[in-house]
Amino acid sequence: MFTPTGYYTHSGFLGFLPDGSRMVFATYADYVDYLEEAVAA
């Protein structure tokens, strides 16, 4: 099970993705939404 993790930077929330890459989102909520869509796909 992948645990959402990341941290806030000056440009937004830097979230770690299940494949090991990183992506910046506007908020933590956007990060969680993206993960839910990625898992559902």
Residue frames as a rotation matrix with the C-alpha (Angstrom) as fourth column:
MET 1
0.579 0.815 0.000 0.00
0.815 -0.579 0.000 0.00
0.000 0.000 -1.000 0.00
PHE 2
-0.343 -0.685 0.643 1.37
0.672 -0.657 -0.342 3.39
0.657 0.315 0.685 -1.03
THR 3
0.208 0.351 -0.913 1.36
0.896 -0.443 0.033 6.06
-0.392 -0.825 -0.407 1.68
PRO 4
0.639 0.044 0.768 0.93
0.490 -0.793 -0.362 9.63
0.594 0.607 -0.528 0.38
THR 5
0.401 -0.569 -0.718 3.91
0.717 -0.293 0.633 11.65
-0.570 -0.769 0.290 1.47
GLY 6
0.113 -0.392 0.913 5.61
0.767 -0.550 -0.331 14.89
0.632 0.738 0.238 0.54
TYR 7
-0.178 -0.196 -0.964 6.21
0.828 -0.559 -0.039 18.39
-0.532 -0.805 0.262 1.79
TYR 8
0.856 0.517 0.000 5.37
0.459 -0.761 -0.459 22.01
-0.237 0.393 -0.889 1.05
THR 9
-0.355 -0.922 0.157 7.82
0.905 -0.297 0.303 24.10
-0.233 0.250 0.940 -0.94
HIS 10
-0.609 0.076 -0.789 7.70
-0.009 -0.996 -0.089 27.72
-0.793 -0.048 0.608 -2.11
SER 11
-0.807 0.265 -0.527 5.97
-0.582 -0.208 0.786 26.56
0.099 0.942 0.322 -5.32
GLY 12
0.236 0.949 -0.209 3.37
-0.814 0.311 0.492 24.23
0.531 0.054 0.845 -3.78
PHE 13
0.483 -0.002 0.876 3.14
-0.646 0.674 0.358 20.74
-0.591 -0.738 0.324 -2.38
LEU 14
-0.245 -0.648 -0.721 5.85
-0.915 0.401 -0.050 18.36
0.322 0.647 -0.691 -3.60
GLY 15
0.515 0.544 0.663 4.30
-0.721 0.693 -0.007 14.91
-0.463 -0.474 0.749 -3.57
PHE 16
-0.683 -0.728 0.058 5.98
-0.622 0.622 0.476 11.58
-0.383 0.290 -0.877 -4.14
LEU 17
0.270 0.780 -0.565 4.24
-0.954 0.298 -0.044 9.27
0.134 0.550 0.824 -6.61
PRO 18
0.765 0.123 0.632 4.00
-0.355 0.900 0.255 5.47
-0.537 -0.419 0.732 -6.35
ASP 19
0.885 -0.444 0.144 6.53
0.388 0.529 -0.755 5.01
0.259 0.724 0.640 -9.18
GLY 20
0.201 -0.852 -0.483 9.14
0.921 -0.003 0.389 6.99
-0.333 -0.523 0.784 -7.24
SER 21
-0.428 -0.324 0.844 8.87
0.671 -0.739 0.056 10.22
0.605 0.590 0.534 -9.19
ARG 22
-0.494 0.237 -0.836 7.92
0.634 -0.560 -0.533 13.59
-0.595 -0.794 0.127 -7.74
MET 23
-0.318 0.453 0.833 5.34
0.712 -0.466 0.526 16.14
0.626 0.760 -0.175 -8.87
VAL 24
-0.971 -0.023 -0.237 4.38
0.175 -0.742 -0.647 19.56
-0.161 -0.670 0.725 -7.55
PHE 25
-0.167 0.976 0.141 0.73
0.852 0.071 0.519 20.26
0.496 0.207 -0.843 -6.77
ALA 26
-0.145 0.196 0.970 -1.03
-0.151 -0.973 0.175 23.43
0.978 -0.121 0.171 -5.60
THR 27
0.083 0.242 0.967 -2.20
-0.983 -0.138 0.119 21.79
0.162 -0.960 0.227 -2.37
TYR 28
-0.819 -0.315 0.479 -2.06
-0.455 0.866 -0.209 18.50
-0.349 -0.389 -0.853 -0.50
ALA 29
0.074 0.940 0.332 -5.71
-0.224 0.340 -0.913 17.92
-0.972 -0.007 0.236 -1.49
ASP 30
0.567 0.068 -0.821 -4.77
-0.815 -0.103 -0.571 18.17
-0.123 0.992 -0.003 -5.19
TYR 31
-0.519 -0.838 -0.171 -2.02
-0.837 0.538 -0.097 15.62
0.173 0.093 -0.980 -4.57
VAL 32
-0.648 0.344 0.680 -4.45
-0.207 0.780 -0.591 13.18
-0.734 -0.523 -0.434 -2.92
ASP 33
0.472 0.852 -0.227 -6.99
-0.427 -0.004 -0.904 13.67
-0.771 0.523 0.362 -5.73
TYR 34
0.212 -0.483 -0.849 -4.31
-0.961 0.052 -0.270 12.93
0.175 0.874 -0.454 -8.31
LEU 35
-0.801 -0.545 0.249 -3.29
-0.591 0.785 -0.184 9.77
-0.096 -0.294 -0.951 -6.48
GLU 36
-0.221 0.812 0.540 -6.90
-0.184 0.509 -0.841 8.56
-0.958 -0.285 0.037 -6.28
GLU 37
0.664 0.443 -0.602 -7.31
-0.633 -0.097 -0.768 9.07
-0.398 0.892 0.216 -10.03
ALA 38
-0.156 -0.822 -0.547 -4.00
-0.950 0.276 -0.144 7.36
0.269 0.498 -0.825 -10.78
VAL 39
-0.818 -0.117 0.563 -4.92
-0.376 0.850 -0.370 4.34
-0.435 -0.514 -0.739 -8.65
ALA 40
0.111 0.966 0.235 -8.41
-0.214 0.254 -0.943 4.13
-0.970 0.054 0.235 -10.16
ALA 41
0.335 0.001 -0.942 -7.10
-0.916 -0.232 -0.326 4.24
-0.219 0.973 -0.077 -13.73
